[in-house]
Amino acid sequence: MSSNNDTHTYALGDRIVNRLGFGAMQLAGPGVFGPPKDHQAALTVLREAIAGGVNHIDTSDFYGPHVTNQIIREALHPYPDNLVITTKIGARRGADGSWIPAFSREELSQAVHDNLRNLGVEALDVVNLRCMFDLHHPAEGSIEAPLSVLAELQRSGLVRHIGLSNVTPTQIEEGRRICEIVCVQNLYNLAHRDDDNLIDDLARQGIAYVPFFPLGGFTPLQSSALTSVARELGATPMQIALAWLLQRAPNILLIPGTASVTHLHENLAAAQINLTPQALAELDQISG
């Protein structure tokens, strides 16, 4: 059930961020591998995002690899005081662009140091442990060993806050026994709502939920109801999909990604859209 929410900010660890942030994944080349087609355009999008009020950027050193973090550093370093950069570890890239689990102590430590170096910071604001028991979906398996390594890196001062990505409720419970978890990042959007109950549970506990592929990812959301509501409100379907997420729960932080300044401004404008109860009811029917 969707709920109205008028607040535009939420706590991420000990920081307050605007709920509409920016995901850097699309700043790398095709398949999130290699450099972007237009390096200058990638720099411009990041600077425009900050100018538009974005103070939460999501990235990873396995985007590229190394590409997006190096672009973020070139575009924005020294960083604004209010900017929170969230990264993730737990995977690496094969020479063919494949995604490979990287859960050993050495790989996790190396990933943290790679992120530190490429972002040009002394400590990482938030690091999500990306679980890879299944590449595309949460799958059960103990996260105690890798999360304990990340918690050690936190105690050493290299990581400020820890989150989890691609995880089940059982893994979140296990994780919270090891260290404080400030955010959960899973697949969720208007059409894929497996985490409905989890989002509400996390909201009650004050934990941020960050949906990846908020617009459908590699298969963009398509729905006659979405198109209809967008037409009624004079917005794009993607703006409506983002507005629905913002009104779905107060703890949802959005990180839509784009390499286009035009799309960036469209995404940011979604924060100003207020969906009526009738529109919400229509959109709620989309979930299969």
Secondary structure, DSSP 8 states (H G I E B T S, - for coil): --------EEEETTEEEESB-EE-GGGSSGGGBS--S-HHHHHHHHHHHHHTT--EEE--TTTBTTHHHHHHHHHH-S--TT-EEEEEESEEE-TTS-EEE--SHHHHHHHHHHHHHHHT-SSEEEEEEE--SSSSS------HHHHHHHHHHHHTTSEEEEEEES--HHHHHHHHHHS---EEE-B-BTTB-TTHHHHHHHHHTT-EE--BSTT-TTS----HHHHHHHHHHTS-HHHHHHHHHHHH-TTB-B--B-S-HHHHHHHHHGGG----HHHHHHHHT---
